[in-house]
Amino acid sequence: MAENPIYEIHDPRFRLMIVPAEGLEELYSGCRWAEGPVWFGDANQLLWSDIPNERILRWTPGGRVSVYRQSSNFANGNTRDRQGRLVTCEHGTRRVTRTEPDGTITVLADSFEGKRLNAPNDVVVHPDGGIWFTDPTYGILSDYEGYRAEPEQTARHVFRVDPDSGALDVMVSDFQQPNGLVFSPNWKTLYIADSAASHDDSAPHHIRAFDVVDGRRLQEGRIFAEIDAGVPDGMRVDMEGNLWSSAADGVHCFDPEGRLLGKILVPQTVANLTFGGPRRNRLFIAATRSLYSVFVTVNGAQWP
């Protein structure tokens, strides 16, 4: 049987993680820069951001796509907190927000040490309720996916919002452009992408891994993997601890030791992805102008 052209096998283990006959399905086209997909299993829907068009879109099984929010303040990354509420990074307002059950918006973070954040990009939630997010400068570099401005922060930090006090703490500050981030299934490791090569070929295009101490500190940072096509952006992990990262040529899958297992090739640059569906074995892929999906044999980590 001929190899399916959407898969690039780098390790035999990857063959067991894919459905050889499964094709890439384009669910929607018409975005300008698709980002931030998040699955709502209880509502049987996927939300994702279309940054330059200032909207968050909703997809439901059967193929219906509608506008969930517009204007979205140039929303980028999305996730859910431990109560199932939507948490969003907004470039336009340079803040992280939470959508309450009644639809009102609560601001979780918009400044640090009296200065505005750069442009919060991606966000994850720890079981203790702590909200972790990256703060690169992409959203203030131009008026395309935010509003052009000079950065007020002294670095591109990764922050944690304390669930009890709301205090904002810096977790790490030595990234050039921190981007996607994701915890391992056992919550002992945090992976953070550095995508600075997007604007400088000599800059990092790798994923770093950190040990998580007491859910509140990071230590032992090391390079986990490098992306050989473009830069890493959004990432997810499956229940076996494999990491699935966006890239210029599709989705790259790495084992927990950082070995490349294989790729799912996508015709547009991938920005982000998430597992969804009733068994979380459907990979939803936000790629430039389109939303794609493909079924796999692994299951995404069960959050929230």
Secondary structure, DSSP 8 states (H G I E B T S, - for coil): ----TTEEESSGGGGGTB-TT---EEEEE--SSEEEEEEETTTTEEEEEETTTTEEEEEETTTEEEEEESS-SSEEEEEE-TTS-EEEEETTTTEEEEE-TTS-EEEEESEETTEE-S----EEE-TTS-EEEE--SGGGSSSSSS------SSSEEEEEE-TTT--EEEEEEEESSEEEEEE-TTSSEEEEEE-GGGT-TTS--EEEEEEEETTTEEEEEEEEEE-SSS----EEEBTTS-EEEEETTEEEEE-TTS-EEEEEE-SS---EEEEESTTS-EEEEEETTEEEEEEBSS-B----
